[in-house]
Amino acid sequence: MQHLSRLFFCLCAAAALFLTSCGTPMARSSGSYKVVAYKPHDPSKVEVSLSLATQNLYVTEGDRLLMAVQGNVGKPGAATPTGNFTIYNKEKNRRRQSEPDRGYPMAYWCEFKPAYGFHEGFVHPAPHTHGCIRLHREAAARLFALTRIGTPVHIANSLPEDKKWGSEVRRLDQSRDPDPPRSVMMAPSWFKDPPGPLLIDQP
């Protein structure tokens, strides 16, 4: 019994070690999941919209859809804030600055409110974060490429974009993806972009 208690404690400690500021471990498993994002004609016209009801994120340039992906938003009691914001801080190679687990990667960080931002991490089918918006690496890298300091961000419980483009969003569930080795996460190579061009010309 003492052996089992000790084993349970070790497993819990290991799980806690992998927590990010948004509450769960992150994975880098991509499988066949790929994201298409189009180059904007005028980067100053790019806007980001997030629907909390669907967890869908839309990047637009006027009436033109540049990218539509599923994200993961704040769980009950730790909701993602709603309103109109602007991205004011971007850091591709961001790592967690506080304990526990200082140094943990939060790649492609795009901050729109103090301590709230978009970044790479596990995407669950239901709201699961502590308020940040986690995106699959394929999507996080492209959002980082599409936005700049000053890009508007609109977050609401529901959006007209859900009816217009929601059917184009591929559903994603990384809740059972395995954790990458810690040595991989802590290496500088963690921040390497996904293969291929991040943004392409729209046909």
Buried (B, 14 or more C-beta within 10 A) or exposed (E): EEEEEEEEEEEEEEEEEBBBBBBBBBBBBBEEBEBBBBBBEEEEEBBBBBBBEBBBBBBBBEEEBBBBBBBBBBBEEBBBEEEEBBBBEBBBEBBBEEEEBEEBBBBBBBBBBEEBBBBBBBBBEEBBBBBBBBBBBBBBBBBBBBBEEEBBBBBBEEBEBBEBBBEEBEEBEBBEBEBBEBEEBEEEEBBEBBEEEBBEEBE
